[in-house]
Amino acid sequence: MKLAQNLREARKRAGKSQAEIAVLLGTQRTNYIRYESGERDLPVKHLVALAKFYGMTLDELVGMDD
């Protein structure tokens, strides 16, 4: 669940809504909500896009930087 928590926190820090991030990823808002809640896994291409958008490494985004 670390990824879901990191997604939520990064989005809030960026001041973006779930709908805005869904548009950025080219997916539906309901899909993004599932990613952020941990109900569904993100495709790798979305992980890479979000890490770049938030200025994070993939390790930081998925919670492997500990």
C-alpha positions as CSV (number, residue, x, y, z in Angstrom):
1,M,0.0,0.0,0.0
2,K,3.0,2.3,0.1
3,L,2.6,3.1,-3.6
4,A,-1.1,4.1,-3.1
5,Q,-0.1,6.3,-0.2
6,N,2.8,7.9,-2.2
7,L,0.5,8.5,-5.2
8,R,-2.0,10.3,-3.0
9,E,0.6,12.4,-1.2
10,A,2.5,13.4,-4.4
11,R,-0.7,14.4,-6.1
12,K,-1.7,16.6,-3.1
13,R,1.7,18.2,-2.9
14,A,1.4,19.0,-6.6
15,G,-2.0,20.5,-6.0
16,K,-3.7,18.3,-8.6
17,S,-7.0,16.6,-8.6
18,Q,-7.5,12.9,-9.4
19,A,-9.2,13.9,-12.6
20,E,-6.3,16.0,-13.7
21,I,-3.8,13.2,-13.1
22,A,-6.1,10.8,-15.0
23,V,-6.0,13.2,-18.0
24,L,-2.2,13.3,-17.7
25,L,-2.1,9.5,-17.9
26,G,-4.7,9.2,-20.6
27,T,-7.0,7.1,-18.4
28,Q,-10.4,7.4,-16.8
29,R,-10.7,9.1,-13.4
30,T,-12.2,5.9,-12.0
31,N,-9.1,3.9,-13.0
32,Y,-6.9,6.5,-11.3
33,I,-9.0,6.3,-8.1
34,R,-8.4,2.6,-8.1
35,Y,-4.6,3.0,-8.5
36,E,-4.6,5.5,-5.7
37,S,-6.6,3.3,-3.4
38,G,-4.4,0.3,-4.1
39,E,-7.3,-1.7,-5.7
40,R,-5.5,-1.9,-9.0
41,D,-1.9,-1.9,-10.2
42,L,-0.6,0.9,-12.4
43,P,0.9,0.0,-15.8
44,V,4.6,0.6,-15.9
45,K,4.2,3.4,-18.4
46,H,1.9,5.2,-15.9
47,L,4.5,4.7,-13.1
48,V,7.2,6.2,-15.3
49,A,5.0,9.2,-16.3
50,L,4.1,10.0,-12.8
51,A,7.6,9.7,-11.5
52,K,8.7,12.2,-14.1
53,F,5.8,14.5,-13.5
54,Y,6.4,14.6,-9.7
55,G,10.2,14.8,-10.1
56,M,10.7,11.5,-8.2
57,T,12.6,8.4,-8.9
58,L,10.6,5.2,-9.5
59,D,12.1,3.9,-6.2
60,E,10.7,6.9,-4.3
61,L,7.3,6.6,-5.9
62,V,6.8,3.0,-5.2
63,G,8.3,3.2,-1.7
64,M,11.5,1.3,-2.3
65,D,13.9,4.1,-1.3
66,D,14.0,3.1,2.4
